[in-house]
Amino acid sequence: MNDVNIRLVNNKADLKDFVNVTREVYKDDPNWIQPLMPERMDVLQAHKNPYFDHAEVAMWVAERSGKLVGRISAQIDQLAQEKWGPNLGHFGFFEACDEQTGSILLDTAKAWLKERGMVRMQGPWSLNPAEEVGTLIDGFDTPPCFMMPHGRPEYDSWLKAFGLGKAKDMYAYELDITPPLPERAQRIVGMAKKNAKVTMRPVNMKKFDEELAIIMDIYNEAWGENWGYVPFTEKEIKHGAEALKPVVKPYRTYICEYDGEPVAFMLTIPDVNHKIRDLDGKLGPIKAIKLLWRMFNGREDRCRVPLMGVRKRFQKKPLGAAMSMWMIDVSKQNVVNRGAYFGELGWILEDNDGMNSILQEIGCKIYKTYRVYETNIE
């Protein structure tokens, strides 16, 4: 369609258009939640997001007759190349109102990567594994949780038609957290409780930086060999900590120790999307007060577990599963006592058999599937 204009994002006004593309793409989708503009701008601006320190990024918006109809990014992450091989380029933030616009955007990203010597194109990574990963291919009937992508049902066929094939699927699990864990899961939890060498404690907010260092050390070891993993830089850890600290609470953030050594952790946060759904992506003074009240009134409703990790020597072992279930159980009880009823756990790689088994054991069900695609650049 020759009437599609592809425009490179060059300034803050362009970035706002980049964010606002989703207003048109999902205008008829009752499950779409428009993200807050300040939060998106924090992710997309190089002087705010330390991801840009080790990556080259370009972004484009598509317009037709003055209307925003699509967007895409292309990025070359040096840390990802060091981990997963040279000449790997990523695309992200893929959105389009129609297949031909989507194809033009993908061609634009592919050409940009090819000009810079890339031979593989993989995505959507928006922008990296710590942010939004993949596009939704199953589970369109419910809204996305905070820091999770959405998508249109057509995207899978559009991406395949362009020549992209499946690289990996990831799952998000849902859990009705109001009933007790199943009896068998409670017996497994008992294994950790009865082990004299195992202790579990809430995160110490007075020593937040020290606790964060412990959590990231466990995370980097636990996730180090997982597909798509890229290590956090110190600046990224600090940036993420500043963003998450206001919503980290000791009653839903735990560290397990074995013989006094921290060996597992779990972080649970509120589903911020549930709290901003009616704000339409805007945060004026009145809406800001409304959001602050919803976030900090002492009550929980919907929660999400975005990060969890167990040191390698306990992975695929009964005690590792027992510690994981124990942290889930205690955190679950605490948030339920404050009014919570829903939990999302993920994302989880489709071939992470250990974690998938643990979550299914406690009654979790897969309710969303996300896909990352890949193709050779010719």
C-alpha positions as a Markdown table, in Angstrom:
| # | Residue | x | y | z |
|---|---|---|---|---|
| 1 | Met | 0.0 | 0.0 | 0.0 |
| 2 | Asn | 1.9 | 3.0 | -1.3 |
| 3 | Asp | 0.0 | 5.4 | 1.0 |
| 4 | Val | 1.9 | 4.1 | 4.1 |
| 5 | Asn | 4.6 | 6.5 | 5.3 |
| 6 | Ile | 7.4 | 5.1 | 7.5 |
| 7 | Arg | 8.9 | 7.8 | 9.8 |
| 8 | Leu | 12.1 | 7.4 | 11.8 |
| 9 | Val | 11.6 | 8.5 | 15.5 |
| 10 | Asn | 13.9 | 11.4 | 16.1 |
| 11 | Asn | 12.6 | 13.4 | 19.1 |
| 12 | Lys | 10.3 | 13.3 | 22.0 |
| 13 | Ala | 7.2 | 14.1 | 20.0 |
| 14 | Asp | 8.0 | 11.2 | 17.7 |
| 15 | Leu | 8.4 | 8.9 | 20.8 |
| 16 | Lys | 4.9 | 10.0 | 22.0 |
| 17 | Asp | 3.5 | 9.0 | 18.6 |
| 18 | Phe | 5.4 | 5.7 | 19.0 |
| 19 | Val | 3.6 | 5.0 | 22.3 |
| 20 | Asn | 0.2 | 6.2 | 21.0 |
| 21 | Val | 0.2 | 3.8 | 18.0 |
| 22 | Thr | -1.5 | 1.3 | 20.3 |
| 23 | Arg | -4.5 | 3.5 | 20.7 |
| 24 | Glu | -5.4 | 2.9 | 17.0 |
| 25 | Val | -4.2 | -0.7 | 16.9 |
| 26 | Tyr | -6.3 | -1.8 | 19.9 |
| 27 | Lys | -9.2 | 0.7 | 19.6 |
| 28 | Asp | -11.7 | -2.2 | 19.4 |
| 29 | Asp | -10.0 | -4.5 | 21.9 |
| 30 | Pro | -11.7 | -4.4 | 25.3 |
| 31 | Asn | -8.8 | -6.1 | 26.9 |
| 32 | Trp | -6.1 | -3.6 | 25.9 |
| 33 | Ile | -4.7 | -1.3 | 28.6 |
| 34 | Gln | -3.0 | 1.8 | 27.4 |
| 35 | Pro | 0.3 | 2.1 | 29.4 |
| 36 | Leu | 1.1 | 5.3 | 31.2 |
| 37 | Met | 3.0 | 7.7 | 29.0 |
| 38 | Pro | 5.7 | 8.6 | 31.7 |
| 39 | Glu | 6.5 | 4.9 | 32.2 |
| 40 | Arg | 6.8 | 4.3 | 28.5 |
| 41 | Met | 9.0 | 7.3 | 28.0 |
| 42 | Asp | 11.3 | 6.1 | 30.8 |
| 43 | Val | 11.8 | 2.8 | 28.8 |
| 44 | Leu | 12.2 | 4.5 | 25.4 |
| 45 | Gln | 14.6 | 7.3 | 26.1 |
| 46 | Ala | 18.4 | 6.7 | 26.0 |
| 47 | His | 19.2 | 9.0 | 28.8 |
| 48 | Lys | 16.7 | 7.2 | 31.1 |
| 49 | Asn | 17.1 | 3.5 | 30.2 |
| 50 | Pro | 20.6 | 2.1 | 30.7 |
| 51 | Tyr | 19.9 | -0.6 | 28.1 |
| 52 | Phe | 20.9 | 2.0 | 25.5 |
| 53 | Asp | 24.4 | 2.1 | 26.9 |
| 54 | His | 25.1 | -1.3 | 25.3 |
| 55 | Ala | 22.7 | -1.2 | 22.4 |
| 56 | Glu | 22.1 | 0.7 | 19.2 |
| 57 | Val | 18.4 | 1.3 | 18.7 |
| 58 | Ala | 16.2 | 2.7 | 15.9 |
| 59 | Met | 12.4 | 3.2 | 16.0 |
| 60 | Trp | 9.8 | 3.9 | 13.4 |
| 61 | Val | 6.1 | 4.8 | 13.2 |
| 62 | Ala | 3.9 | 4.1 | 10.2 |
| 63 | Glu | 1.2 | 6.6 | 9.1 |
| 64 | Arg | -1.6 | 6.6 | 6.6 |
| 65 | Ser | -3.6 | 9.7 | 5.8 |
| 66 | Gly | -2.2 | 11.3 | 8.9 |
| 67 | Lys | -3.2 | 8.5 | 11.2 |
| 68 | Leu | -0.8 | 6.3 | 13.2 |
| 69 | Val | -1.1 | 2.7 | 12.0 |
| 70 | Gly | 2.0 | 0.9 | 13.1 |
| 71 | Arg | 5.4 | 0.9 | 14.8 |
| 72 | Ile | 8.6 | -1.2 | 15.2 |
| 73 | Ser | 12.0 | -1.0 | 16.7 |
| 74 | Ala | 15.3 | -2.5 | 15.7 |
| 75 | Gln | 18.2 | -3.0 | 18.1 |
| 76 | Ile | 21.7 | -4.4 | 18.2 |
| 77 | Asp | 22.5 | -5.4 | 21.8 |
| 78 | Gln | 26.2 | -6.0 | 22.4 |
| 79 | Leu | 25.6 | -8.1 | 25.5 |
| 80 | Ala | 23.2 | -10.3 | 23.7 |
| 81 | Gln | 25.7 | -10.9 | 20.9 |
| 82 | Glu | 28.4 | -11.8 | 23.5 |
| 83 | Lys | 26.0 | -14.3 | 25.0 |
| 84 | Trp | 24.3 | -15.7 | 22.0 |
| 85 | Gly | 26.7 | -15.1 | 19.1 |
| 86 | Pro | 27.7 | -12.3 | 16.8 |
| 87 | Asn | 25.5 | -10.8 | 14.1 |
| 88 | Leu | 22.3 | -11.2 | 16.0 |
| 89 | Gly | 19.8 | -8.3 | 15.7 |
| 90 | His | 16.5 | -7.8 | 17.4 |
| 91 | Phe | 13.2 | -6.2 | 16.6 |
| 92 | Gly | 10.6 | -5.1 | 19.1 |
| 93 | Phe | 7.4 | -3.1 | 19.8 |
| 94 | Phe | 5.8 | -4.6 | 16.7 |
| 95 | Glu | 2.3 | -3.3 | 16.2 |
| 96 | Ala | 0.3 | -2.8 | 13.0 |
| 97 | Cys | -3.3 | -2.2 | 11.9 |
| 98 | Asp | -3.0 | -4.4 | 8.8 |
| 99 | Glu | -0.7 | -7.0 | 7.4 |
| 100 | Gln | 0.9 | -4.9 | 4.7 |
| 101 | Thr | 1.8 | -2.2 | 7.1 |
| 102 | Gly | 3.3 | -4.8 | 9.3 |
| 103 | Ser | 5.3 | -6.2 | 6.4 |
| 104 | Ile | 6.7 | -2.8 | 5.5 |
| 105 | Leu | 7.7 | -2.2 | 9.1 |
| 106 | Leu | 9.4 | -5.6 | 9.3 |
| 107 | Asp | 11.2 | -4.9 | 6.1 |
| 108 | Thr | 12.4 | -1.5 | 7.5 |
| 109 | Ala | 13.8 | -3.1 | 10.6 |
| 110 | Lys | 15.4 | -6.0 | 8.6 |
| 111 | Ala | 17.1 | -3.6 | 6.2 |
| 112 | Trp | 18.5 | -1.5 | 9.1 |
| 113 | Leu | 19.9 | -4.6 | 10.7 |
| 114 | Lys | 21.4 | -5.8 | 7.4 |
| 115 | Glu | 23.1 | -2.5 | 6.8 |
| 116 | Arg | 24.9 | -3.1 | 10.1 |
| 117 | Gly | 26.1 | -6.6 | 9.3 |
| 118 | Met | 23.5 | -8.6 | 11.1 |
| 119 | Val | 22.7 | -12.0 | 9.7 |
| 120 | Arg | 19.9 | -13.1 | 12.1 |
| 121 | Met | 16.7 | -11.1 | 13.1 |
| 122 | Gln | 14.9 | -12.2 | 16.3 |
| 123 | Gly | 12.0 | -10.7 | 18.2 |
| 124 | Pro | 9.9 | -9.1 | 19.4 |
| 125 | Trp | 12.2 | -8.1 | 22.3 |
| 126 | Ser | 10.9 | -4.8 | 23.6 |
| 127 | Leu | 13.6 | -4.0 | 24.4 |
| 128 | Asn | 15.2 | -6.9 | 26.2 |
| 129 | Pro | 14.4 | -10.1 | 28.3 |
| 130 | Ala | 13.9 | -7.9 | 31.4 |
| 131 | Glu | 11.1 | -5.9 | 29.7 |
| 132 | Glu | 8.4 | -7.2 | 27.3 |
| 133 | Val | 9.2 | -10.4 | 25.4 |
| 134 | Gly | 7.4 | -11.9 | 22.5 |
| 135 | Thr | 3.9 | -11.4 | 21.1 |
| 136 | Leu | 0.8 | -13.0 | 22.4 |
| 137 | Ile | -0.4 | -16.0 | 20.4 |
| 138 | Asp | -2.9 | -17.4 | 22.9 |
| 139 | Gly | -4.9 | -15.9 | 25.7 |
| 140 | Phe | -6.5 | -12.8 | 24.0 |
| 141 | Asp | -9.6 | -12.9 | 26.2 |
| 142 | Thr | -7.9 | -11.3 | 29.3 |
| 143 | Pro | -5.9 | -8.1 | 29.7 |
| 144 | Pro | -2.1 | -8.2 | 30.0 |
| 145 | Cys | -0.5 | -7.9 | 33.4 |
| 146 | Phe | 2.1 | -5.2 | 34.1 |
| 147 | Met | 5.3 | -5.6 | 32.1 |
| 148 | Met | 3.7 | -8.3 | 29.8 |
| 149 | Pro | 3.0 | -7.8 | 26.1 |
| 150 | His | -0.4 | -8.0 | 24.4 |
| 151 | Gly | -1.0 | -8.6 | 20.7 |
| 152 | Arg | -3.6 | -9.1 | 18.0 |
| 153 | Pro | -4.6 | -12.6 | 16.9 |
| 154 | Glu | -3.5 | -11.9 | 13.4 |
| 155 | Tyr | 0.1 | -11.2 | 14.3 |
| 156 | Asp | 1.3 | -14.8 | 14.4 |
| 157 | Ser | 0.2 | -15.4 | 10.8 |
| 158 | Trp | 1.5 | -12.0 | 9.6 |
| 159 | Leu | 5.0 | -12.7 | 11.1 |
| 160 | Lys | 5.0 | -16.2 | 9.6 |
| 161 | Ala | 4.0 | -14.9 | 6.2 |
| 162 | Phe | 7.0 | -12.5 | 6.4 |
| 163 | Gly | 9.3 | -15.4 | 6.8 |
| 164 | Leu | 9.7 | -15.4 | 10.6 |
| 165 | Gly | 9.6 | -18.8 | 12.3 |
| 166 | Lys | 9.2 | -19.8 | 15.9 |
| 167 | Ala | 12.3 | -19.4 | 18.1 |
| 168 | Lys | 10.7 | -20.1 | 21.5 |
| 169 | Asp | 7.4 | -19.9 | 23.3 |
| 170 | Met | 6.9 | -18.6 | 26.8 |
| 171 | Tyr | 4.0 | -19.2 | 29.2 |
| 172 | Ala | 2.2 | -17.1 | 31.7 |
| 173 | Tyr | 0.3 | -19.0 | 34.5 |
| 174 | Glu | -2.7 | -17.9 | 36.4 |
| 175 | Leu | -3.6 | -18.9 | 39.9 |
| 176 | Asp | -6.6 | -18.5 | 42.0 |
| 177 | Ile | -4.7 | -17.7 | 45.2 |
| 178 | Thr | -7.6 | -17.8 | 47.6 |
| 179 | Pro | -7.7 | -21.6 | 48.4 |
| 180 | Pro | -4.9 | -23.4 | 50.1 |
| 181 | Leu | -2.2 | -25.2 | 48.1 |
| 182 | Pro | -3.1 | -28.7 | 47.0 |
| 183 | Glu | -2.4 | -31.4 | 49.6 |
| 184 | Arg | 0.6 | -32.8 | 47.7 |
| 185 | Ala | 2.1 | -29.4 | 47.3 |
| 186 | Gln | 1.7 | -28.8 | 51.0 |
| 187 | Arg | 3.6 | -32.0 | 51.7 |
| 188 | Ile | 6.4 | -30.8 | 49.4 |
| 189 | Val | 6.5 | -27.4 | 51.3 |
| 190 | Gly | 6.8 | -29.4 | 54.5 |
| 191 | Met | 10.1 | -30.8 | 53.2 |
| 192 | Ala | 11.6 | -27.3 | 53.3 |
| 193 | Lys | 10.0 | -26.3 | 56.6 |
| 194 | Lys | 11.3 | -29.4 | 58.3 |
| 195 | Asn | 14.9 | -29.1 | 57.0 |
| 196 | Ala | 17.0 | -27.6 | 59.8 |
| 197 | Lys | 19.4 | -26.1 | 57.3 |
| 198 | Val | 16.7 | -24.2 | 55.4 |
| 199 | Thr | 15.3 | -20.8 | 56.6 |
| 200 | Met | 13.1 | -18.3 | 54.8 |
| 201 | Arg | 13.0 | -14.6 | 55.5 |
| 202 | Pro | 11.4 | -11.5 | 54.1 |
| 203 | Val | 13.5 | -9.0 | 52.3 |
| 204 | Asn | 15.0 | -6.3 | 54.6 |
| 205 | Met | 14.0 | -3.0 | 53.2 |
| 206 | Lys | 16.5 | -1.2 | 55.5 |
| 207 | Lys | 19.3 | -3.0 | 53.6 |
| 208 | Phe | 17.6 | -2.8 | 50.2 |
| 209 | Asp | 20.8 | -2.4 | 48.2 |
| 210 | Glu | 22.5 | -5.3 | 49.9 |
| 211 | Glu | 19.3 | -7.5 | 49.5 |
| 212 | Leu | 19.1 | -6.4 | 45.8 |
| 213 | Ala | 22.7 | -7.6 | 45.3 |
| 214 | Ile | 21.9 | -11.0 | 46.8 |
| 215 | Ile | 18.8 | -11.3 | 44.6 |
| 216 | Met | 20.6 | -10.4 | 41.4 |
| 217 | Asp | 23.5 | -12.8 | 42.3 |
| 218 | Ile | 21.0 | -15.6 | 42.6 |
| 219 | Tyr | 19.1 | -14.5 | 39.5 |
| 220 | Asn | 22.2 | -14.4 | 37.3 |
| 221 | Glu | 23.3 | -17.9 | 38.4 |
| 222 | Ala | 19.8 | -19.3 | 38.1 |
| 223 | Trp | 19.0 | -17.8 | 34.7 |
| 224 | Gly | 22.5 | -17.8 | 33.3 |
| 225 | Glu | 21.9 | -20.7 | 30.8 |
| 226 | Asn | 18.3 | -20.0 | 30.0 |
| 227 | Trp | 17.5 | -19.2 | 26.4 |
| 228 | Gly | 17.5 | -15.5 | 25.7 |
| 229 | Tyr | 19.1 | -14.5 | 29.0 |
| 230 | Val | 21.3 | -11.4 | 29.0 |
| 231 | Pro | 23.1 | -10.4 | 32.2 |
| 232 | Phe | 22.1 | -7.1 | 33.8 |
| 233 | Thr | 24.6 | -4.3 | 34.0 |
| 234 | Glu | 25.1 | -2.5 | 37.3 |
| 235 | Lys | 23.3 | 0.5 | 35.9 |
| 236 | Glu | 20.4 | -1.6 | 34.8 |
| 237 | Ile | 20.2 | -3.2 | 38.3 |
| 238 | Lys | 20.1 | 0.2 | 39.9 |
| 239 | His | 17.6 | 1.6 | 37.4 |
| 240 | Gly | 15.3 | -1.4 | 37.9 |
| 241 | Ala | 15.6 | -1.2 | 41.7 |
| 242 | Glu | 14.6 | 2.5 | 41.7 |
| 243 | Ala | 11.6 | 1.6 | 39.6 |
| 244 | Leu | 10.5 | -1.4 | 41.7 |
| 245 | Lys | 11.4 | -0.2 | 45.2 |
| 246 | Pro | 8.1 | 1.6 | 45.8 |
| 247 | Val | 6.1 | -1.6 | 45.2 |
| 248 | Val | 8.5 | -4.1 | 46.9 |
| 249 | Lys | 7.0 | -5.2 | 50.2 |
| 250 | Pro | 8.6 | -7.6 | 52.7 |
| 251 | Tyr | 5.4 | -9.6 | 53.1 |
| 252 | Arg | 5.6 | -10.7 | 49.4 |
| 253 | Thr | 9.4 | -10.7 | 48.7 |
| 254 | Tyr | 11.3 | -13.6 | 50.2 |
| 255 | Ile | 14.8 | -15.1 | 50.3 |
| 256 | Cys | 15.5 | -18.7 | 51.2 |
| 257 | Glu | 18.9 | -19.6 | 52.8 |
| 258 | Tyr | 20.6 | -23.0 | 53.1 |
| 259 | Asp | 23.1 | -23.2 | 55.9 |
| 260 | Gly | 23.0 | -19.4 | 56.1 |
| 261 | Glu | 23.7 | -18.9 | 52.3 |
| 262 | Pro | 21.0 | -17.2 | 50.2 |
| 263 | Val | 20.0 | -19.8 | 47.6 |
| 264 | Ala | 16.5 | -18.8 | 46.3 |
| 265 | Phe | 14.3 | -15.7 | 46.1 |
| 266 | Met | 10.9 | -14.7 | 44.9 |
| 267 | Leu | 9.6 | -11.2 | 44.1 |
| 268 | Thr | 5.8 | -10.5 | 43.9 |
| 269 | Ile | 4.5 | -7.1 | 42.8 |
| 270 | Pro | 1.0 | -5.6 | 42.3 |
| 271 | Asp | -0.5 | -5.9 | 38.8 |
| 272 | Val | -0.2 | -2.2 | 38.1 |
| 273 | Asn | -2.1 | -2.6 | 34.8 |
| 274 | His | -5.2 | -3.4 | 36.8 |
| 275 | Lys | -4.9 | -0.2 | 38.7 |
| 276 | Ile | -4.3 | 2.1 | 35.6 |
| 277 | Arg | -6.9 | 0.5 | 33.3 |
| 278 | Asp | -9.3 | 3.5 | 33.5 |
| 279 | Leu | -6.6 | 6.2 | 33.3 |
| 280 | Asp | -6.2 | 6.0 | 29.5 |
| 281 | Gly | -2.4 | 6.2 | 29.7 |
| 282 | Lys | -2.6 | 9.7 | 31.2 |
| 283 | Leu | -1.4 | 10.9 | 34.6 |
| 284 | Gly | -2.5 | 14.4 | 35.5 |
| 285 | Pro | -2.7 | 15.6 | 39.1 |
| 286 | Ile | -6.1 | 14.0 | 39.9 |
| 287 | Lys | -5.3 | 10.7 | 38.2 |
| 288 | Ala | -1.9 | 10.6 | 39.9 |
| 289 | Ile | -3.6 | 11.0 | 43.3 |
| 290 | Lys | -6.1 | 8.2 | 42.4 |
| 291 | Leu | -3.3 | 5.9 | 41.4 |
| 292 | Leu | -1.3 | 6.6 | 44.5 |
| 293 | Trp | -4.3 | 5.7 | 46.6 |
| 294 | Arg | -4.8 | 2.5 | 44.7 |
| 295 | Met | -1.2 | 1.5 | 45.0 |
| 296 | Phe | -0.6 | 2.3 | 48.7 |
| 297 | Asn | -3.9 | 2.0 | 50.5 |
| 298 | Gly | -2.8 | -1.2 | 52.2 |
| 299 | Arg | -5.0 | -3.6 | 50.1 |
| 300 | Glu | -4.0 | -6.1 | 47.5 |
| 301 | Asp | -6.1 | -7.4 | 44.6 |
| 302 | Arg | -4.1 | -8.8 | 41.6 |
| 303 | Cys | -0.4 | -9.7 | 41.9 |
| 304 | Arg | 2.3 | -10.9 | 39.6 |
| 305 | Val | 5.6 | -12.8 | 40.2 |
| 306 | Pro | 8.0 | -11.4 | 37.6 |
| 307 | Leu | 11.3 | -12.7 | 39.1 |
| 308 | Met | 12.1 | -16.0 | 40.9 |
| 309 | Gly | 15.3 | -18.0 | 41.0 |
| 310 | Val | 17.0 | -21.0 | 42.6 |
| 311 | Arg | 20.7 | -21.6 | 42.6 |
| 312 | Lys | 21.9 | -24.2 | 40.1 |
| 313 | Arg | 22.8 | -26.9 | 42.6 |
| 314 | Phe | 19.2 | -27.0 | 43.9 |
| 315 | Gln | 17.5 | -26.9 | 40.5 |
| 316 | Lys | 15.8 | -30.1 | 39.5 |
| 317 | Lys | 16.1 | -31.3 | 43.1 |
| 318 | Pro | 13.2 | -31.9 | 45.5 |
| 319 | Leu | 14.5 | -29.3 | 48.0 |
| 320 | Gly | 14.7 | -26.6 | 45.3 |
| 321 | Ala | 11.1 | -27.2 | 44.4 |
| 322 | Ala | 10.1 | -27.2 | 48.1 |
| 323 | Met | 11.8 | -23.9 | 48.7 |
| 324 | Ser | 10.1 | -22.4 | 45.7 |
| 325 | Met | 6.7 | -23.6 | 46.8 |
| 326 | Trp | 7.2 | -22.4 | 50.3 |
| 327 | Met | 8.0 | -18.9 | 49.2 |
| 328 | Ile | 4.9 | -19.0 | 46.9 |
| 329 | Asp | 2.7 | -20.3 | 49.7 |
| 330 | Val | 3.7 | -17.7 | 52.3 |
| 331 | Ser | 3.6 | -14.8 | 49.9 |
| 332 | Lys | 0.2 | -16.1 | 48.7 |
| 333 | Gln | -1.2 | -16.2 | 52.2 |
| 334 | Asn | 0.0 | -12.7 | 53.0 |
| 335 | Val | -1.5 | -11.0 | 50.0 |
| 336 | Val | -4.8 | -13.0 | 50.4 |
| 337 | Asn | -5.1 | -11.7 | 53.9 |
| 338 | Arg | -4.9 | -8.2 | 52.4 |
| 339 | Gly | -7.6 | -8.9 | 49.8 |
| 340 | Ala | -5.8 | -10.4 | 46.9 |
| 341 | Tyr | -7.5 | -13.1 | 44.7 |
| 342 | Phe | -5.5 | -13.5 | 41.5 |
| 343 | Gly | -1.8 | -14.2 | 40.8 |
| 344 | Glu | 0.1 | -14.4 | 37.5 |
| 345 | Leu | 3.5 | -16.2 | 37.4 |
| 346 | Gly | 5.7 | -15.8 | 34.4 |
| 347 | Trp | 7.0 | -15.7 | 31.9 |
| 348 | Ile | 8.3 | -19.3 | 31.9 |
| 349 | Leu | 10.2 | -20.9 | 29.0 |
| 350 | Glu | 8.2 | -23.7 | 27.4 |
| 351 | Asp | 11.1 | -26.1 | 28.0 |
| 352 | Asn | 11.8 | -25.1 | 31.6 |
| 353 | Asp | 10.5 | -28.4 | 32.8 |
| 354 | Gly | 11.4 | -27.8 | 36.4 |
| 355 | Met | 9.6 | -24.5 | 36.9 |
| 356 | Asn | 6.6 | -25.6 | 34.7 |
| 357 | Ser | 6.2 | -28.7 | 37.0 |
| 358 | Ile | 6.4 | -26.7 | 40.2 |
| 359 | Leu | 3.7 | -24.2 | 39.0 |
| 360 | Gln | 1.4 | -27.0 | 37.8 |
| 361 | Glu | 1.9 | -28.8 | 41.1 |
| 362 | Ile | 0.5 | -25.9 | 43.0 |
| 363 | Gly | -2.5 | -25.5 | 40.8 |
| 364 | Cys | -1.4 | -23.0 | 38.2 |
| 365 | Lys | -2.8 | -23.1 | 34.7 |
| 366 | Ile | -1.2 | -21.7 | 31.5 |
| 367 | Tyr | -3.5 | -18.9 | 30.4 |
| 368 | Lys | -1.3 | -17.0 | 28.0 |
| 369 | Thr | 1.4 | -18.0 | 25.5 |
| 370 | Tyr | 3.9 | -15.7 | 24.0 |
| 371 | Arg | 6.2 | -16.3 | 21.0 |
| 372 | Val | 9.6 | -15.0 | 19.9 |
| 373 | Tyr | 10.4 | -15.4 | 16.2 |
| 374 | Glu | 13.6 | -15.6 | 14.2 |
| 375 | Thr | 14.7 | -15.5 | 10.5 |
| 376 | Asn | 18.0 | -15.3 | 8.6 |
| 377 | Ile | 18.7 | -11.9 | 7.0 |
| 378 | Glu | 19.6 | -12.4 | 3.4 |
